[in-house]
Amino acid sequence: MDTKAPEFIYIAFVLPSLFALTFMFEGLYKMVHQEDGFFIFIVGIVFLVIIALAYLFLFK
């Protein structure tokens, strides 16, 4: 499988990144409205960092 193919990049990085951003913004929304959203926000950040590290290791 060619890891530089646009389909692979879309499936492996773009979709999970959007999912992580959804977590982050949902947590931010809950924190602004004085609800428990800090954990969700941190999970989104951790997930985004994992995706970024995978990108760096795959495309050296």
Secondary structure, 3 states (H helix, E strand, C coil): CCCCCHHHHHHHHHHHHHHHHHHHHHHHHHHHCCCCCHHHHHHHHHHHHHHHHHHHHHCC
